[in-house]
Amino acid sequence: MRLEFVNKQSLISVALRKDFHSCKFSSSPQVAKKLNLGDEDFVSKLLDRRWALASPETKIHQIKVSRHHKHKQAGYFGNLSFKNNSNPLLGDGMLENSNDHASFYVVRDDLLHPLVNGNKARKLDGLLPLLEDNSITDVVTCGGCQSAHAAAVAVSCAERGLNSHLLLRGEPPETATGYGLISMIYGNATYVPRTLYAKRETMLANHAEFIAGSSGSVVALSDLFEASITNHVSKKPISAQIDAPRLSDNIKKVSIINEGAGDAAGLLGTIRLVHYLSRDHIFGKNQPLKVVVDSGTGTTAVGLGIAALCLGLPWEVTAVMLADTFDGYRNLEQRLVTEFLRFCAFSLCAEVVDRLNDGLVHWLERPHPRKFGNVLKGEVEKCQQIAQQTGILVDPIYTLAAWELSTTLSQEEVGGSKIVMLHTGGTLGMFGLAQRYKPFFRLSEKV
Ligand SMILES: Cc1ncc(COP(=O)(O)O)c(C=O)c1O
């Protein structure tokens, strides 16, 4: 049985900690001007593979932010209101649209799948074909009790005839709702005491071995990813490069997906998304952008940063820290970059490699930091206002944070960089919240 884990790197500590309200960056980890050192060829080769999503396309909306004066009653966003243009001018048309009012774009990845979050669909985009191409039968992963990641793995595996085994932190809820419910319906969900869950790597490895049994095998996802890269060089079919036993119906071949798909293979789909967004008819390659995303593990933000740098785009990636500390996110960034470079460094120029190691993402505090998962008074009403004025659903745990930052930046950047929020999804998260925050869901009729 073969099992491999990527070692945690220890790392750079303090750097940039900026207040969310004043989002001017003096020392930027990501560059604000065109780098001229991007490697489109490298990215094209990396993306020349099989995908789960038929196309990288996504809808893009533009939100106009207006400030009303005295006569308007102040709402939960003060006197701001939002209006959605669901068919904005993109490509060259964006330059004509001379930023004379505050606005931001929303990449509607929340619309990719009814049950799978947008950023999960991206993470699984490159990862699922690796599992399929290598005859993996079973997948083991883990997450919190309302884990969008676990639900996404369960649904996506079921769609492909793979078995999913989901280790969920804590005690089973009295009533399953939201992502917890979806995980239980589509996958084999097991609730794990917090003390065991604290040692995730051991927990995942033990469970994978248990599922594989004595006749099966556990294959590291990093091996599958590496083989898929080597395959470009050697042109051998991937399956011929992996030491795979012949499978019969009852022999299991198991792979582990880290919590939140925090694996190098999980970066591929996000790189594909950025490649798509940088096409001339979307945002192009020359327009300075500030890309805003909400962060749980931080994997999506790191994927955006790696892609922007490899493509030489003048894009800054700004991530709102929701579930970890600044140091935790920097560690994750370093680990993923190291893992990515382990497989890809040989194809990249030294300057790109240096810049990847220098730091990619602006990690920002939420204005009202709180223990992860907590909702504050007035936040459900903010979601209600956004939904009623734009038709877009955000949730108070994740995407509201990105919306708030995009709103702030759009007012600061009138005439400057365009602001682009990646809507990561989270719709079903709303359906798990009312159970825990009953009073917040007794909403007034008007916002
Ligand atoms: C809506 C939403 N946004 C963001 C995230 C976090 O993404 P990442 O772990 O890549 O930072 C999640 C994770 O579950 C999520 O559900």
The ligand as an SDF file (V2000), in Angstrom:
LIG
                    3D

 16 16  0  0  0  0  0  0  0  0999 V2000
  -18.9970   29.8160   -0.3370 C   0  0  0  0  0  0  0  0  0  0  0  0
  -17.5930   29.4670    0.0140 C   0  0  0  0  0  0  0  0  0  0  0  0
  -16.6180   30.3430   -0.2510 N   0  0  0  0  0  0  0  0  0  0  0  0
  -15.3330   30.0730    0.0560 C   0  0  0  0  0  0  0  0  0  0  0  0
  -14.9800   28.8910    0.6570 C   0  0  0  0  0  0  0  0  0  0  0  0
  -13.5590   28.6510    1.0230 C   0  0  0  0  0  0  0  0  0  0  0  0
  -12.7770   28.3180   -0.0700 O   0  0  0  0  0  0  0  0  0  0  0  0
  -11.2290   28.0000    0.1510 P   0  0  0  0  0  0  0  0  0  0  0  0
  -11.1730   26.8380    1.1040 O   0  0  0  0  0  0  0  0  0  0  0  0
  -10.6970   27.6580   -1.1790 O   0  0  0  0  0  0  0  0  0  0  0  0
  -10.6190   29.2150    0.7380 O   0  0  0  0  0  0  0  0  0  0  0  0
  -15.9580   27.9400    0.9450 C   0  0  0  0  0  0  0  0  0  0  0  0
  -15.5950   26.6790    1.5980 C   0  0  0  0  0  0  0  0  0  0  0  0
  -16.3740   25.8570    1.9430 O   0  0  0  0  0  0  0  0  0  0  0  0
  -17.3030   28.2350    0.6310 C   0  0  0  0  0  0  0  0  0  0  0  0
  -18.2750   27.3810    0.9100 O   0  0  0  0  0  0  0  0  0  0  0  0
  1  2  1  0
  2  3  1  0
  2 15  2  0
  3  4  2  0
  4  5  1  0
  5  6  1  0
  5 12  2  0
  6  7  1  0
  7  8  1  0
  8  9  2  0
  8 10  1  0
  8 11  1  0
 12 13  1  0
 12 15  1  0
 13 14  2  0
 15 16  1  0
M  END
$$$$
